[in-house]
Amino acid sequence: MDLELAKKTPLSARYYTIYLIFIACIGWSLASYDVNLLVLALPEMSKELQISEQMLGILGFFVYGAQFIITLIVGYSMDKVGRKVLWMICLCGTALFTGATYFVENFWQLVLVRALASGLAYSELAVSITLVNEQLPAKNRGLLYSIVQGGWPLGVFFASAVYMAFGDLGWRVVFLLGTIPIAVVILGRVFIKESARFEHEKTVGSTESNPVREILASPLLKKRILTMSVCWISYGISYVASNFYITWWLTQRKGFTGHQASELMLYCGFIGFFFYILGGWLGEKFGRKKVITYAALSVAPLSVILLLSNNFWLVVAVYFLIFQVTNGIWASAGYVYQSESFPTRVRGTAIGFLSSMMVLGFVLGSLLWTLASSLNNASATWVIVAVIGSLGMWATLFLKEIKTGQDIDAEFDRQAG
């Protein structure tokens, strides 16, 4: 049964698709805004609330923990109660706790509010992958969804611009201002339709089954989710080095000034939007499995070259490649590949689980970085986290090639039929 845009909408199918992509892109950019605003505001927060370096570690632990747990819950709930309702809950919760950051008076209040805000904001990713890909046309699905993923670097710029413009009013005001555009997107989502695929599964009674049990009972689905978990955990570990701690490493190991490191990240992020589109196009042309495999295989050798490079511009060029491979190229092809790897009846649960595995990779990467730093050797730390940590991504070699341009459930319909 072809459910591609099966529901009638007030607009034509083409205009509805454009509207869906726009709303999803802006929603993901605002989720990115919330997450990245915390990074920008931490220095001022630390001064006002007297937060020590150890307390920052505690804050990070709870933020990561909330992202892990909430995304698991949201993923499972998508397959039981629907995609749209979870999409609304995630963004409404993000708006609520982003605004509530204005009122925090001590460290533990900050931990609670930011853990919930970041957890709900990050869960936006899992719902977006599921709902949007189920409604996009089969032709150019990956290219179209890459626009949605491009919302992440837009959110980084939005956070930076707002903080630069209104930072003098204090970090509390900046967080409060963030609720305004989120509220507008929430209103815009009222007109988004529930996935027709989920509605069909609900009609035939599939939502009454346990998606976790179904995945574990299927040798195909179990192998697929385990292999992809290894890929995304390893990706999360390496991402810690190449994206979280990179400015510190560049200043300590490569002689960059803080301004030079920040400027490099700024340009990587700006140009990075177009690499999200490029990643989507490459996935359509050559297959998403090939794209994420080549991206995965390139991370370790590029990280070694960066370690051995001493020329300033060579370091800039190599890191630029690492950034684009680990962001736009991987994300654009990888998340659409996730959506095509599982049938509708368990898709939300599977994608929520894989999103949580990436967070687990962030946690493990941060732990590895902390332990490796005790060696007092920046090069050794880089090798352990960025190089060795990325080798698990090579498990993409064992993933199944899924033909592009076909219905998102085509593979599973053939097996059932």
C-alpha positions in Angstrom: 0.0 0.0 0.0 1.5 3.3 -1.1 1.1 5.8 1.7 3.3 8.5 0.3 1.5 11.8 1.2 -1.7 9.7 1.4 -3.6 12.3 3.4 -5.2 15.2 1.8 -3.8 18.5 2.9 -5.1 22.1 2.6 -2.2 22.7 0.2 -1.0 20.7 -2.8 1.4 17.9 -2.0 4.3 19.9 -3.3 3.6 23.0 -1.2 2.9 20.9 1.8 6.3 19.2 1.4 8.0 22.6 1.3 6.0 23.7 4.4 7.0 20.5 6.2 10.7 20.9 5.4 10.6 24.6 6.5 8.9 23.9 9.8 11.2 21.0 10.5 14.3 22.9 9.6 13.4 25.9 11.8 12.4 23.6 14.7 15.8 21.8 14.5 17.7 25.1 14.3 15.9 26.3 17.4 16.7 23.1 19.2 20.3 23.7 18.2 20.0 27.3 19.4 19.0 26.1 22.9 21.8 23.6 23.1 24.5 25.9 21.8 23.3 28.9 23.8 24.3 27.0 27.0 27.8 26.8 25.7 28.0 30.5 24.9 26.4 31.5 28.3 28.5 29.1 30.5 31.2 31.7 31.4 28.7 34.3 32.6 26.6 31.6 34.3 29.6 30.3 36.1 30.5 33.7 37.5 27.0 34.6 38.7 26.0 31.2 40.1 29.6 30.4 41.4 29.9 27.2 39.4 33.3 25.5 39.7 35.0 23.3 37.0 33.9 20.2 38.9 30.3 21.4 38.9 30.5 22.0 35.2 31.2 18.3 34.8 28.2 17.5 36.9 26.0 19.8 34.7 27.3 18.0 31.6 26.6 14.6 33.1 23.0 15.4 33.8 22.4 17.1 30.5 23.8 14.1 28.6 21.8 11.7 30.9 18.6 13.6 30.2 19.2 13.5 26.4 19.8 9.7 26.6 16.8 8.9 28.7 14.3 11.3 27.2 15.2 10.3 23.6 14.7 6.6 24.4 11.2 7.4 25.9 10.3 9.7 23.0 11.4 7.1 20.4 9.3 4.3 22.0 6.3 6.7 22.4 6.3 7.6 18.7 5.4 4.1 17.8 2.7 3.9 20.5 0.9 7.3 20.4 2.1 9.0 17.2 4.8 11.2 15.8 3.2 14.6 15.7 2.1 14.6 19.3 5.7 13.8 20.4 7.0 16.5 18.0 4.8 19.1 19.7 5.6 17.8 23.2 9.4 18.1 22.5 9.3 21.6 21.2 6.7 22.8 23.8 8.9 21.4 26.6 12.0 23.0 25.0 10.3 26.4 24.9 9.1 26.0 28.6 12.5 25.1 30.0 14.4 27.5 27.8 12.3 30.3 29.2 12.5 28.9 32.7 16.3 29.3 32.6 15.6 33.0 33.2 14.4 32.2 36.7 17.1 29.9 38.0 18.7 31.0 41.3 21.2 28.3 42.1 23.3 25.5 40.5 20.8 22.7 41.1 17.9 24.6 39.6 20.1 25.2 36.6 20.9 21.5 36.3 17.2 20.6 36.4 16.1 23.2 33.9 19.0 22.7 31.5 18.8 18.9 31.6 15.1 19.0 30.7 15.5 21.7 28.0 18.5 20.0 26.4 16.9 16.5 26.6 13.7 17.6 24.9 15.6 19.7 22.4 17.8 16.8 21.4 14.8 14.5 21.1 13.6 16.8 18.3 16.1 15.0 16.1 14.6 11.5 16.5 11.1 12.7 15.9 12.1 14.8 12.9 14.0 11.9 11.3 10.9 9.7 11.7 8.0 12.0 10.9 9.6 14.0 8.1 11.1 11.1 6.2 7.8 9.2 6.4 6.1 12.1 4.6 8.7 13.1 2.0 8.4 11.8 -1.5 10.6 8.8 -2.4 12.4 10.7 -5.1 15.2 12.9 -3.6 14.1 12.0 0.0 17.7 12.3 1.2 18.4 15.6 -0.6 15.2 17.1 0.8 15.9 16.0 4.3 19.4 17.4 4.2 17.8 20.8 4.3 16.2 19.9 7.6 19.5 18.8 9.0 21.1 22.0 7.8 19.0 23.7 10.6 21.8 22.7 13.1 24.5 25.1 11.8 21.7 27.7 11.4 20.9 27.3 15.1 24.6 27.8 16.0 24.6 31.1 14.1 21.3 32.1 15.5 22.6 31.5 19.1 25.8 33.4 18.3 23.9 36.4 16.7 21.4 36.7 19.6 24.1 36.4 22.2 26.2 39.1 20.5 23.2 41.4 20.1 21.6 41.0 23.5 24.4 39.5 25.7 24.8 42.9 27.4 21.3 42.4 28.9 22.5 39.3 30.6 22.3 35.5 29.8 18.9 35.3 31.4 17.3 37.6 28.9 19.0 35.8 26.0 17.4 32.5 27.0 14.0 34.2 27.5 14.2 35.7 24.0 14.6 32.2 22.6 11.1 31.2 23.6 9.6 33.6 21.1 10.6 32.0 17.8 10.0 28.5 19.4 6.4 29.5 20.1 6.0 30.6 16.5 7.2 27.2 15.2 4.9 25.5 17.7 1.9 27.3 16.1 3.2 26.4 12.7 3.2 22.7 13.6 -0.5 22.8 14.2 -0.9 22.5 10.5 1.5 19.5 10.1 -0.3 16.2 9.5 0.3 13.0 11.5 2.3 10.4 9.4 -0.2 8.5 7.2 2.1 5.5 7.7 1.6 5.6 11.4 -2.1 6.1 11.0 -2.2 3.0 8.8 -0.3 0.9 11.4 -2.7 2.2 14.0 -5.6 1.1 11.9 -4.3 -2.5 11.4 -3.4 -2.7 15.1 0.4 -2.7 14.8 0.6 -0.1 17.6 -0.7 -2.6 20.0 2.4 -4.7 19.7 5.7 -4.1 21.5 8.2 -2.5 19.1 11.2 -3.4 21.3 10.2 -7.1 21.4 9.6 -7.1 17.7 13.1 -5.7 17.0 14.7 -8.3 19.3 12.7 -11.1 17.8 13.8 -10.3 14.2 17.3 -11.5 13.4 17.5 -8.9 10.6 16.4 -5.9 12.7 18.4 -7.0 15.7 21.6 -7.3 13.6 20.9 -4.0 11.9 20.3 -2.0 15.1 23.4 -3.6 16.8 25.7 -2.8 13.9 24.4 0.8 13.6 24.7 1.2 17.4 28.4 0.5 17.1 28.7 3.0 14.3 26.9 5.8 16.1 28.6 5.2 19.5 32.0 5.4 17.8 30.9 8.5 15.9 29.9 10.1 19.2 33.2 9.2 20.8 35.3 10.8 17.9 32.9 13.8 17.7 33.9 14.8 21.3 37.5 15.3 20.1 36.8 16.8 16.6 33.9 19.1 17.6 33.6 19.6 21.4 37.2 20.0 22.6 38.7 21.0 19.3 39.3 24.7 20.1 41.2 23.7 23.3 43.3 21.1 21.4 44.2 23.5 18.6 45.4 26.1 21.1 47.3 23.6 23.1 48.8 21.4 20.4 48.9 23.6 17.2 49.7 27.0 18.5 46.3 28.6 17.5 45.1 31.6 19.4 41.7 31.4 20.9 40.5 33.9 18.3 41.9 31.8 15.5 40.3 28.7 16.7 36.9 30.3 17.2 37.2 31.9 13.7 38.0 28.5 12.2 34.9 27.0 13.8 32.8 30.0 12.6 33.7 29.5 9.0 33.4 25.7 9.2 29.9 26.1 10.6 28.8 28.7 8.0 30.1 26.7 5.0 28.9 23.6 6.7 25.3 24.3 5.9 26.1 23.6 2.2 27.9 20.4 3.1 24.6 19.1 4.6 23.0 19.7 1.2 26.0 18.1 -0.5 25.7 15.0 1.8 22.1 14.6 0.8 22.8 14.9 -2.9 25.7 12.4 -2.7 23.5 10.0 -0.9 20.9 10.2 -3.6 23.4 9.7 -6.4 25.7 7.1 -5.0 23.7 5.5 -2.2 23.5 6.5 1.5 25.4 3.5 2.7 28.4 4.3 0.4 28.5 7.9 1.6 28.5 7.2 5.3 31.0 4.4 4.8 33.5 6.6 3.0 32.9 9.3 5.6 33.5 6.8 8.4 36.7 5.4 6.8 38.1 8.9 6.4 37.8 10.1 10.0 40.8 8.2 11.5 43.3 8.9 8.7 42.3 12.6 8.5 42.7 12.8 12.3 46.2 11.3 12.0 47.1 13.8 9.3 45.9 16.7 11.5 48.0 15.4 14.4 51.1 15.3 12.2 50.5 18.6 10.4 52.3 21.7 11.6 51.7 24.2 8.9 48.9 26.6 9.9 47.0 26.5 6.6 47.4 22.7 6.3 45.9 22.3 9.8 43.0 24.6 8.7 42.4 22.6 5.5 42.5 19.2 7.2 40.3 20.2 10.0 37.8 21.8 7.6 37.5 18.4 5.9 37.1 16.6 9.3 34.4 19.0 10.3 32.4 18.6 7.1 32.7 14.8 7.1 31.6 14.4 10.8 28.8 16.9 10.4 27.0 17.5 7.1 28.1 14.5 5.1 27.6 12.0 7.9 24.3 13.5 9.2 22.6 14.1 5.9 23.1 10.6 4.5 23.2 8.8 7.9 19.9 9.9 9.3 17.9 9.2 6.2 19.6 5.8 6.1 18.3 5.2 9.6 14.8 6.0 8.6 15.0 3.5 5.6 16.5 0.7 7.7 13.4 -0.1 9.8 9.7 -0.6 9.1 7.1 2.0 10.1 5.8 0.0 13.1 9.2 0.1 14.9 10.9 3.1 13.2 10.4 5.5 16.0 11.7 3.2 18.7 14.8 2.2 16.5 15.7 5.8 15.7 15.2 7.0 19.3 17.5 4.2 20.4 20.2 5.1 17.8 20.0 8.8 18.8 20.5 7.7 22.4 23.5 5.6 21.4 25.1 8.7 19.9 24.6 10.5 23.2 26.2 7.5 24.9 29.2 8.0 22.5 29.4 11.6 23.7 29.5 10.4 27.3 32.2 7.7 26.6 34.2 10.2 24.5 34.2 12.8 27.3 35.2 10.1 29.8 38.0 8.9 27.6 39.2 12.5 27.0 39.2 13.1 30.8 41.1 9.9 31.5 43.6 10.3 28.6 44.2 13.9 29.7 45.8 12.6 32.8 48.7 11.5 30.6 49.5 15.2 30.2 50.1 14.5 26.5 47.8 16.3 24.1 48.9 14.1 21.2 48.2 10.9 23.0 44.7 12.2 24.0 44.0 13.0 20.4 45.1 9.5 19.2 43.0 7.7 21.8 39.7 9.7 21.3 39.8 11.0 17.8 41.7 8.2 16.0 41.1 5.0 17.9 37.7 6.1 19.0 36.5 6.5 15.4 37.5 3.0 14.3 34.1 1.6 15.3 32.6 3.7 12.5 34.1 1.2 10.1 31.3 -1.1 11.0 29.4 0.8 8.3 31.1 -1.7 5.9 28.7 -4.3 7.2 25.5 -2.3 6.7 23.1 -3.3 4.0 22.9 -1.2 0.8 19.4 0.2 0.5 18.2 1.4 -2.9 17.4 5.1 -3.1 14.3 6.5 -4.8 11.9 3.8 -3.5 9.1 3.9 -0.9 10.5 4.1 2.6 8.9 0.7 3.5 9.6 -1.0 0.2 12.2 -3.4 1.5 9.9 -4.6 4.3 6.9 -4.7 2.0 8.7 -7.1 -0.3 9.6 -9.4 2.7 6.0 -9.4 3.8 4.6 -9.9 0.4 
